[in-house]
Amino acid sequence: MKHISRIALIGAAAAASLLAQGWGRGGRGGCGECGDCWAAGFPSGSLTELRGQVAAVQLTPGMGMPSVTVKTGDETKVVYLGSMRYLMVQGFNPKVDAEIEIKAFQVNGRYFAASVTLPAENKTIELRDSSGRPVWRRGPRW
């Protein structure tokens, strides 16, 4: 009986750990507050441009949707990117203090990148189409 209780306790601890890491938020580890922002489109009128410097990068697997914090003048804004796997395949690796240009959908005060440009690397990555749907969900583009 003690063995079964111990297994149940370990299972509960594992579930709590997954929830704390973002699983169960946003359906698939999304930002945690927008519902299933991985799959949903956004209103096209909400597209905005941000230019500034990278203040922080959050690309840690298991910690919710990857994001960059952008310093634009006196403000900082967190911009959610997308699938970690897609970012890795695209070779996306922004550095703190790098110049960054982002076209993003603003939804409920949060920003979700449609495209990100790193001018110093001459690199642009497309993350969402014009309706806000994630490009990484379309399958390979040959």
N, C-alpha and C positions, 0 to 999 in steps of 0.2 A: 504494500500500500504506500509506503514511503517513497518507493521508486516511482510510482505513477505520479505522486504529488510533485516530486522533483522534476519529472519530465514536463508536467503542466506548468510549473514555475519557469523553467527554461524557455518553453514555448511562448509564454506571456512576455518574458523579458525580450525575446527576439522580435516579437511583434511590436512591442513598444519602441525598440531600437529602430526598426524600419520606419515606423510612423515619424519618429523624431528626425530621420534623415530625409524625409520628403515623400516616401512612398505612401500613397493614399491621399496625398494632396494633389489637386489638379489632375486626378485620374492616373497619372503616370510620373509622379515626381515633379510636377510643374511648379509654378511660382508659389502655389499654396493659397492664393486668394482670388484667382480669376476663374475658378472652375476648370474645365478641360482646355486650357489655353494652348495645348499642343495641337489640337485638331480644329478648333473653331476659327472662323474667319473674323475679321474686324471691319467696322465701317470704314470705307475708303476716305471719308472726310477727316478721319482721325490721324492721318499720316502727317508727321512733323519731322523737321530736320534738327539734329543736334551736332554741334562742332565743339571740340575742346580737347582736353587731355585725359588719358586714362588715369584715374585715381586709384582704382582697385580692380582686380580680376578674380572672379569666383568660377573656376573651372574644375572643381573637385567632384569626382564621381560620387553619387549618393547624397549630395547636399542640395538637392533641388535643381531647378533649371539653371544652367550656367548663365552668368551675367557679367557685365562690366559696369563699373561706376565711372561716370564721366563728369569731369569738372568743366562747367561752362560758365566762365566768369566767376561770380561769387556763389553760384549754385552747384550742387552735385546731384546727379540723377542716376538711378540704377536702371539699366537697360537689360532686359532678359533676352537671351540669344536664341537658344533652341537645343536640339539634340546634341549631346556630347559626342556621340559617334560621328554625326555629320560634321561637326566642327573639327574633329580629329582627321577625318578623311580629307577635308578641305585644307588642312595644314594651318588652321587658324590658331594663332598663338600671340595675342596682344600683350604688350609689356606696359608696366606702369610708367607714366610720364610720356608715353607715345601719343602723337597727334592722332585723333580719331574723328571720323565723320560718319554719322548714323542717320538713316531714314528709319523712323520707327512709328508704330501705331501707338497712340496714347489711348488707353482704356482704363477708366476708373482710377486715374492718377498714376497709372503704371505704364511703362514703356516696353514695347516688344519689337525688336529689331526686324525690319524688312530687308535692309542691306547695311553692311558695315564696310567702311573703307579705312585702310591703314595707309595713308599717303607715303610714309617713309619706306614702306615695303612695296608700294605700288600694287596693293592687293585689295580686291573687293570681293566680298562673299555675299551671295544672295541667300536670305533665310526664309522669306515669305513672299508670296506673289501679291498682286495688286489688291486682292480681296483679303489678304492676311493669312491665307492658308500656308502652312509650312511646306517648303519645297522638299524637305527630306522625306516626306511621306508619299511622294509620287513614284518612288522607285528609281532605278538607274536611268541616267540620261546619256545615251550613246551618240 
